Amino acid sequence: MSIKSFFSKNKLVIYSVFTVLAFFILIAQAIGQGYASQLPESFFDEYGSPMLIIDPKTGAIRDANKAAAKFYGYTIEQLKQLNIQKINALDSEDVKLERELAEQENRNYFVFPHRLASGEVRTVEVYSWPLKTDKGERLLFSVILDITGKKIAEASVLEYKDRLESLAESRYQQLVTTQGRINQIRWITTFVLLVIIAFLVWNIFNRRKAEHKLREKTTMLEGLLNSIPEMIFFKNKEGQYLGCNSEFANFVNHTPASVLGKTDFNFFAEALANKYRKADQQVVETRDQVRLEEWTRFPDGSDRLLDKIKAPLLDANNQFIGVLGISRDITEHYQHKQRIEFLAYYDPLTNLPNRYLFQEKLLASAKQLKAGKALMVLAIIDLDHFKNINDALGHTKGDELLIAISKRLNGLLQPKETLARFGGDEFVLLLIQEDSDLKLAEQKLEERLEVFQSSLTHPLRLGENEYLLGCSLGASFNSDFTRSFTDLLKEADIALYAAKEAGRGTWRRFKASMQTQVENRFELEGELRKGLESQQLRLYLQPKTKLNGVVYGTESLVRWEHPEKGLIPPDQFIPLAEDTGMIIPLGEWVLKETLLLMKANPSLTFAVNISPRQFRNCDFVERVQQLIDETGADPKRLTLEVTEGLLITDFNQSSKRMLELQKLGISFSIDDFGTGYSSLSYLKKLPINELKIDRSFVDGLPDDSSDALLIETMMAVAKHLNLLVVAEGVETKEQQAYLYSVGCNHHQGYFYGKPEPANQLLARLK
């Protein structure tokens, strides 16, 4: 029988056999595809870095990979029984603070100390992303980085196919040689075919279910990778890309799909590509993680600092197949760190060294100097009345002046000299002079101090305006280079205080006697505080007269009757009270005592000096109102004396408070008129009733033509503004006569009476 006739007679049988062979091949392909899908599914278990699945509500660890078990020293089952707080060495409050700090710094990772099973604590970065399970449960997927320091061989398929073909050939030969078994084979084949069909239906159903699950996991994994702001890529051993996330694809200006199969030489310059390839090869050779920080230029032209990590990439069988790379942008973190380091050692306004860096420079210089062969000077430069500039022009202009001053002073520095700003309007200077002739070295250093002090007497130009500033300077000379920075700074500060006491605009060198003065001042401060509490203050009054010497009022003054030192004049304790803030309770005491006298002396007016610090106190107006109510005094017979400087430096607030008090009937007088920042526009705008001509203009009368001209000018201004004028410091009949001649009829001075105890003066007037 020919083969052709055999096929024609047994067409159905042969068709059935080949159908069986085809289905077996389909089964092999399906099985092959099933194995191929296992690589992504085992990515979590086989990934080289520790990974945890955490319940965000309870902190329970729901799952962990092998790398996590190896890192923490627990089995996976043990990890599943733990809570993340068991591993985290921080308490809940510290964890909360770290999360808030990560949010402020706009970073998607946390830095925690994690405790291993051995008890060792390792610092880790935890990267977490939300994860939604098939059941809709929300978990956290976390990757832990220790910062303390898929292919199925096609040969098996081909081999299986060959075996099937061999089997088909064998069956064919059997059919050719054994016709008697055709019917039997037909029924067997039909039965097998039905079984295969059933199997295929079942297999297709399960494969579609597995493919659907695989697609879900693949989509979730892709979404997870693409939601991570870091650049992530995978390479094989030869450096070809196996995949990447969208962040990396954007960086190389490609799509994720187009990156596959390419190498670094397709994206980067040859030198850079070789550099990246060298790092990859290091991972391939050592099977260990490589980490480095590197500045990288992005497609938009910006240079960013990247924290790059390259780690081994393992397959489902834990076999090394390539390199996993993660690049994180840490530019802002780096800049923030640099800023913190700068602020730790430099003044942010002037960019000069701050206290800490200055101290380090001083100590370093002292170690290099030899006693008897060098001198060191620590000097404090304090700008005179700089607060007035801030008050009058605003802090922005004040800061501009401080920057200009720092540049001027910094331009004077010589080698081995340092200028720093400790804050406010205070600069600190370190000068060194090496010379075995210490007298000569001392002279040179004094000349250098003169240069710095005099440099600020010249006007400073900002824009179209010029500002004239002065400074006071205190210096500590030192030849013992073992002395502490604190002692030298203290001595310079004491010398600075002495320079201010000398009238400012000068400099003083520390002397041992100054220390005694400071100690006496400190002692006096404590005694004054006790004096306020134990009623040691005494109210004195000085008469104020009008034409023909008739007393119409008084000015209240204060004296301190010390139980041991006797009567202390005001010039010794009033400045101290101003500096320490005790002027507020002291001034209130004087005001209250004066108000208590007014009710029993209805024919007199009473004037009280108000210090700038007391006037600026936020509740000053309310306290005056309260004292008037308590004493029952008539506010229309009360005059409050304030200085020009107070009114000008805080014009708006001063004007508002004066108007509030004037509504009560209180009058205002400008004390020591002509010695401050006189301005006719301020006089016109402010609610003023009286001007008091300072005694310095009265002393030279009537012989000093300049004083006489100034007095006449002041009288003309007062007359134009309808203000009462009182002349202070009248001591002679000639002064009285001249003042009467120019129309100044209200006087105060020793010619009419010295200050005396209040009750004594009032009794005499009665």
Secondary structure in CASP SS format (residue, H / E / C, confidence):
PFRMAT SS
TARGET T0000
AUTHOR 0000-0000-0000
METHOD secondary structure of the structure
MODEL  1
M C 1.00
S C 1.00
I H 1.00
K H 1.00
S H 1.00
F H 1.00
F H 1.00
S H 1.00
K H 1.00
N C 1.00
K H 1.00
L H 1.00
V H 1.00
I H 1.00
Y H 1.00
S H 1.00
V H 1.00
F H 1.00
T H 1.00
V H 1.00
L H 1.00
A H 1.00
F H 1.00
F H 1.00
I H 1.00
L H 1.00
I H 1.00
A H 1.00
Q H 1.00
A H 1.00
I H 1.00
G H 1.00
Q H 1.00
G H 1.00
Y H 1.00
A H 1.00
S C 1.00
Q H 1.00
L H 1.00
P H 1.00
E H 1.00
S C 1.00
F H 1.00
F H 1.00
D H 1.00
E H 1.00
Y C 1.00
G C 1.00
S C 1.00
P C 1.00
M E 1.00
L E 1.00
I E 1.00
I E 1.00
D C 1.00
P C 1.00
K C 1.00
T C 1.00
G C 1.00
A E 1.00
I E 1.00
R E 1.00
D E 1.00
A E 1.00
N C 1.00
K H 1.00
A H 1.00
A H 1.00
A H 1.00
K H 1.00
F H 1.00
Y H 1.00
G C 1.00
Y C 1.00
T C 1.00
I H 1.00
E H 1.00
Q H 1.00
L H 1.00
K H 1.00
Q C 1.00
L C 1.00
N E 1.00
I H 1.00
Q H 1.00
K H 1.00
I H 1.00
N E 1.00
A C 1.00
L C 1.00
D C 1.00
S H 1.00
E H 1.00
D H 1.00
V H 1.00
K H 1.00
L H 1.00
E H 1.00
R H 1.00
E H 1.00
L H 1.00
A H 1.00
E H 1.00
Q H 1.00
E C 1.00
N C 1.00
R C 1.00
N C 1.00
Y E 1.00
F E 1.00
V E 1.00
F E 1.00
P E 1.00
H E 1.00
R E 1.00
L C 1.00
A C 1.00
S C 1.00
G C 1.00
E C 1.00
V E 1.00
R E 1.00
T E 1.00
V E 1.00
E E 1.00
V E 1.00
Y E 1.00
S E 1.00
W E 1.00
P E 1.00
L E 1.00
K E 1.00
T C 1.00
D C 1.00
K C 1.00
G C 1.00
E C 1.00
R E 1.00
L E 1.00
L E 1.00
F E 1.00
S E 1.00
V E 1.00
I E 1.00
L E 1.00
D E 1.00
I C 1.00
T C 1.00
G C 1.00
K C 1.00
K C 1.00
I C 1.00
A C 1.00
E C 1.00
A H 1.00
S H 1.00
V H 1.00
L H 1.00
E H 1.00
Y H 1.00
K H 1.00
D H 1.00
R H 1.00
L H 1.00
E H 1.00
S H 1.00
L H 1.00
A H 1.00
E H 1.00
S H 1.00
R H 1.00
Y H 1.00
Q H 1.00
Q H 1.00
L H 1.00
V H 1.00
T H 1.00
T C 1.00
Q H 1.00
G H 1.00
R H 1.00
I H 1.00
N H 1.00
Q H 1.00
I H 1.00
R H 1.00
W H 1.00
I H 1.00
T H 1.00
T H 1.00
F H 1.00
V H 1.00
L H 1.00
L H 1.00
V H 1.00
I H 1.00
I H 1.00
A H 1.00
F H 1.00
L H 1.00
V H 1.00
W H 1.00
N H 1.00
I H 1.00
F H 1.00
N H 1.00
R H 1.00
R H 1.00
K H 1.00
A H 1.00
E H 1.00
H H 1.00
K H 1.00
L H 1.00
R H 1.00
E H 1.00
K H 1.00
T H 1.00
T H 1.00
M H 1.00
L H 1.00
E H 1.00
G H 1.00
L H 1.00
L H 1.00
N H 1.00
S H 1.00
I C 1.00
P C 1.00
E C 1.00
M E 1.00
I E 1.00
F E 1.00
F E 1.00
K E 1.00
N E 1.00
K C 1.00
E C 1.00
G C 1.00
Q C 1.00
Y E 1.00
L E 1.00
G E 1.00
C E 1.00
N C 1.00
S H 1.00
E H 1.00
F H 1.00
A H 1.00
N H 1.00
F H 1.00
V C 1.00
N C 1.00
H C 1.00
T C 1.00
P H 1.00
A H 1.00
S H 1.00
V H 1.00
L C 1.00
G C 1.00
K C 1.00
T C 1.00
D H 1.00
F H 1.00
N H 1.00
F C 1.00
F C 1.00
A C 1.00
E H 1.00
A H 1.00
L H 1.00
A H 1.00
N H 1.00
K H 1.00
Y H 1.00
R H 1.00
K H 1.00
A H 1.00
D H 1.00
Q H 1.00
Q H 1.00
V H 1.00
V H 1.00
E H 1.00
T H 1.00
R C 1.00
D C 1.00
Q C 1.00
V E 1.00
R E 1.00
L E 1.00
E E 1.00
E E 1.00
W E 1.00
T E 1.00
R E 1.00
F C 1.00
P C 1.00
D C 1.00
G C 1.00
S C 1.00
D E 1.00
R E 1.00
L E 1.00
L E 1.00
D E 1.00
K E 1.00
I E 1.00
K E 1.00
A E 1.00
P E 1.00
L E 1.00
L E 1.00
D C 1.00
A C 1.00
N C 1.00
N C 1.00
Q C 1.00
F E 1.00
I E 1.00
G E 1.00
V E 1.00
L E 1.00
G E 1.00
I E 1.00
S E 1.00
R E 1.00
D E 1.00
I C 1.00
T H 1.00
E H 1.00
H H 1.00
Y H 1.00
Q H 1.00
H H 1.00
K H 1.00
Q H 1.00
R H 1.00
I H 1.00
E H 1.00
F H 1.00
L H 1.00
A H 1.00
Y H 1.00
Y E 1.00
D C 1.00
P C 1.00
L C 1.00
T C 1.00
N C 1.00
L C 1.00
P E 1.00
N C 1.00
R H 1.00
Y H 1.00
L H 1.00
F H 1.00
Q H 1.00
E H 1.00
K H 1.00
L H 1.00
L H 1.00
A H 1.00
S H 1.00
A H 1.00
K H 1.00
Q H 1.00
L C 1.00
K C 1.00
A C 1.00
G C 1.00
K C 1.00
A E 1.00
L E 1.00
M E 1.00
V E 1.00
L E 1.00
A E 1.00
I E 1.00
I E 1.00
D E 1.00
L E 1.00
D C 1.00
H C 1.00
F H 1.00
K H 1.00
N H 1.00
I H 1.00
N H 1.00
D H 1.00
A H 1.00
L H 1.00
G C 1.00
H H 1.00
T H 1.00
K H 1.00
G H 1.00
D H 1.00
E H 1.00
L H 1.00
L H 1.00
I H 1.00
A H 1.00
I H 1.00
S H 1.00
K H 1.00
R H 1.00
L H 1.00
N H 1.00
G C 1.00
L C 1.00
L C 1.00
Q C 1.00
P C 1.00
K C 1.00
E C 1.00
T E 1.00
L E 1.00
A E 1.00
R E 1.00
F E 1.00
G E 1.00
G C 1.00
D C 1.00
E E 1.00
F E 1.00
V E 1.00
L E 1.00
L E 1.00
L E 1.00
I E 1.00
Q E 1.00
E E 1.00
D C 1.00
S C 1.00
D C 1.00
L H 1.00
K H 1.00
L H 1.00
A H 1.00
E H 1.00
Q H 1.00
K H 1.00
L H 1.00
E H 1.00
E H 1.00
R H 1.00
L H 1.00
E H 1.00
V H 1.00
F H 1.00
Q H 1.00
S H 1.00
S H 1.00
L C 1.00
T C 1.00
H C 1.00
P C 1.00
L E 1.00
R E 1.00
L E 1.00
G C 1.00
E C 1.00
N E 1.00
E E 1.00
Y E 1.00
L C 1.00
L C 1.00
G C 1.00
C E 1.00
S E 1.00
L E 1.00
G E 1.00
A E 1.00
S E 1.00
F E 1.00
N E 1.00
S C 1.00
D C 1.00
F C 1.00
T C 1.00
R C 1.00
S C 1.00
F H 1.00
T H 1.00
D H 1.00
L H 1.00
L H 1.00
K H 1.00
E H 1.00
A H 1.00
D H 1.00
I H 1.00
A H 1.00
L H 1.00
Y H 1.00
A H 1.00
A H 1.00
K H 1.00
E H 1.00
A C 1.00
G C 1.00
R C 1.00
G C 1.00
T C 1.00
W E 1.00
R E 1.00
R E 1.00
F C 1.00
K C 1.00
A H 1.00
S H 1.00
M H 1.00
Q H 1.00
T H 1.00
Q H 1.00
V H 1.00
E H 1.00
N H 1.00
R H 1.00
F H 1.00
E H 1.00
L H 1.00
E H 1.00
G H 1.00
E H 1.00
L H 1.00
R H 1.00
K H 1.00
G H 1.00
L H 1.00
E H 1.00
S C 1.00
Q C 1.00
Q C 1.00
L E 1.00
R E 1.00
L E 1.00
Y E 1.00
L E 1.00
Q E 1.00
P E 1.00
K E 1.00
T E 1.00
K C 1.00
L H 1.00
N H 1.00
G H 1.00
V C 1.00
V E 1.00
Y E 1.00
G E 1.00
T E 1.00
E E 1.00
S E 1.00
L E 1.00
V E 1.00
R E 1.00
W E 1.00
E E 1.00
H E 1.00
P C 1.00
E C 1.00
K C 1.00
G E 1.00
L E 1.00
I E 1.00
P C 1.00
P H 1.00
D H 1.00
Q H 1.00
F H 1.00
I H 1.00
P H 1.00
L H 1.00
A H 1.00
E H 1.00
D H 1.00
T H 1.00
G C 1.00
M C 1.00
I H 1.00
I H 1.00
P H 1.00
L H 1.00
G H 1.00
E H 1.00
W H 1.00
V H 1.00
L H 1.00
K H 1.00
E H 1.00
T H 1.00
L H 1.00
L H 1.00
L H 1.00
M H 1.00
K C 1.00
A C 1.00
N C 1.00
P C 1.00
S C 1.00
L C 1.00
T E 1.00
F E 1.00
A E 1.00
V E 1.00
N E 1.00
I C 1.00
S C 1.00
P H 1.00
R H 1.00
Q H 1.00
F H 1.00
R H 1.00
N C 1.00
C C 1.00
D C 1.00
F H 1.00
V H 1.00
E H 1.00
R H 1.00
V H 1.00
Q H 1.00
Q H 1.00
L H 1.00
I H 1.00
D H 1.00
E H 1.00
T H 1.00
G C 1.00
A C 1.00
D C 1.00
P H 1.00
K H 1.00
R H 1.00
L E 1.00
T E 1.00
L E 1.00
E E 1.00
V E 1.00
T E 1.00
E H 1.00
G H 1.00
L H 1.00
L H 1.00
I H 1.00
T H 1.00
D C 1.00
F H 1.00
N H 1.00
Q H 1.00
S H 1.00
S H 1.00
K H 1.00
R H 1.00
M H 1.00
L H 1.00
E H 1.00
L H 1.00
Q H 1.00
K C 1.00
L C 1.00
G C 1.00
I C 1.00
S E 1.00
F E 1.00
S E 1.00
I E 1.00
D E 1.00
D E 1.00
F E 1.00
G C 1.00
T C 1.00
G C 1.00
Y C 1.00
S C 1.00
S C 1.00
L H 1.00
S H 1.00
Y H 1.00
L H 1.00
K H 1.00
K H 1.00
L C 1.00
P C 1.00
I C 1.00
N C 1.00
E E 1.00
L E 1.00
K E 1.00
I E 1.00
D C 1.00
R H 1.00
S H 1.00
F H 1.00
V H 1.00
D C 1.00
G C 1.00
L C 1.00
P C 1.00
D C 1.00
D C 1.00
S H 1.00
S H 1.00
D H 1.00
A H 1.00
L H 1.00
L H 1.00
I H 1.00
E H 1.00
T H 1.00
M H 1.00
M H 1.00
A H 1.00
V H 1.00
A H 1.00
K H 1.00
H H 1.00
L C 1.00
N C 1.00
L C 1.00
L E 1.00
V E 1.00
V E 1.00
A E 1.00
E C 1.00
G C 1.00
V C 1.00
E C 1.00
T C 1.00
K H 1.00
E H 1.00
Q H 1.00
Q H 1.00
A H 1.00
Y H 1.00
L H 1.00
Y H 1.00
S H 1.00
V C 1.00
G C 1.00
C C 1.00
N C 1.00
H E 1.00
H E 1.00
Q C 1.00
G C 1.00
Y C 1.00
F C 1.00
Y C 1.00
G C 1.00
K C 1.00
P C 1.00
E E 1.00
P E 1.00
A H 1.00
N H 1.00
Q H 1.00
L H 1.00
L H 1.00
A H 1.00
R H 1.00
L H 1.00
K C 1.00
END
